[in-house]
Amino acid sequence: MKKYTHAWLAMMAMKRIEKARIPARQQDDAKALITWFKNYRDFVLSGAWYPDAVFKDMTPSHIVKYEPDASSTAVPNFRIMPPTLQMYQLGLESDMYGKPFKLDKRHNLCDRCESFTESLIDSFKILTMENEGSPIVPSNNHIAMRFFILSHYIADGHMPLHCDARSFYNDNEVHGFIEDLWDQEVRRSYFIDEDNERFFYDPEGYPLKQEEFSELMQYIEDELVNREFVWSWGSGCNNTWDYMSGISQYSYLMAYRLIPADKTPREITKAYYMSTEAFREHFFEYSKVILGDAVESIAKIWLHAWVRYRDWFRGTELAYFKAQKDKAEKNLIDAEKVIDTYSEEKAKLDARLEKAAKSLEAKQADYDKGLAKGLKMEKRTEELAKARARYAEAQENLSNLDKAYQEADASLENLKALLLAAQIQVDRKAAEIKRYEDSNSGI
């Protein structure tokens, strides 16, 4: 596919996520993804075109080539895909469905899609865990670019001639002719700011439509809202690789509808192709199927990657809150031990104060008796002074302990409040995760 088609498909995938009736389990995540995405939409043209403009890995990473295998009688394993995929439905009706095929294992489009999906999730994890300003942290700009780069490979898997071993890259460029037609549809239907390599936007933040808006583009725009959004990958599909493997199989079948095998690829010139019934009667219909499914798949794979990251993030948050709760619980236990120590120490100081009071009382009585009898008072005076000092010290120690006890008791109440708050956070986050749990999500 061409530059503006790729960028438009990515923008329509964003719009699909926002406008579709997303299952309840993923609704909050879908809204969060669109809010995040709209900050980086200006990168869509450069990002979605990076694989062709910079990577230039057309062979092997933009293709998965199949061809009929007349030498085999083995029944191939065609994947069961989500029923809303129209290439899948047309593929089931194909004369070539269920017939043996050969797969050129040198091509790795499915691997490329899987690796970019995983790199998105890993990049978000690094962004979450690293401190702000860390030299190793990826930026949101960088991650957004990778989303758009991934969309390119996903879209290429939906271009039937990327999955057909017949070669139409001849002097007549039937392959390029088909892709040019789609690109022209995009260019004449939307306002493009070519100087700044982006679309002009409508009030919702999506490509601004021109007055001359094509029927094909209108069909895709309507599909964004009306097609049912199926979250699952399909039966037997568990990840991006499995899903794209299935897409490539039905894209291969679609290729034989798009260009029937009545002539050799070299004989199918552009002029001949334009004269065929497949082109004159069905090209518009097939274009709707191919481009509509491409939007659907980009949206699905993007949202799956985002939800996987968000599920990880929710789990990480829960682990953090649990650690905070455990810390608060330990602090409370330690504080309670301090309170118990204060209670034991207070009992000892109470006893010392009582003993000092009795000693002071006895020394005071001895002093008064000696004074009344006119006895020598030097020793009695000294002992009375010591008794008073011991009593005063015992009072001070007890007073200081009381103050420390009151502070510790206040701290204990504060720690109880902190523990309660930590427990509330844990319960809230656990309840949130429980709401998101879905055994049939296929994540």
Secondary structure, DSSP 8 states (H G I E B T S, - for coil): --HHHHHHHHHHHHHHHHHS---HHHHHHHHHHHHHHTTSGGGHHHHHHHIIIII--HHHHT---EEE-TT-----------TT-HHHHHHHT-TTTTS-EEE-TT--HHHHHHHHHHHHHHHHHHHHHS-TT-TT---HHHHHHHHHHHHHHHHHHHSGGGSBSS---STT-HHHHHHHHHHHHHHHHB-EEGGGTEE-B-TTSSB-B-SS--HHHHHHHHHHHHS----S--TT--SHHHHHHHHHHHHHHHHHHHS-TTS-GGG--HHHHHHSHHHHTTHHHHHHHHHHHHHHHHHHHHHHHHHHHHHHHHHHHHHHHHHHHHHHHHHHHHHHHHHHHHHHHHHHHHHHHHHHHHHHHHHHHHHHHHHHHT---HHHHHHHHHHHHHHHHHHHHHHHHHHHHHHHHHHHHHHHHHHHHHHHHHHHHHHHHHHH--TTS--
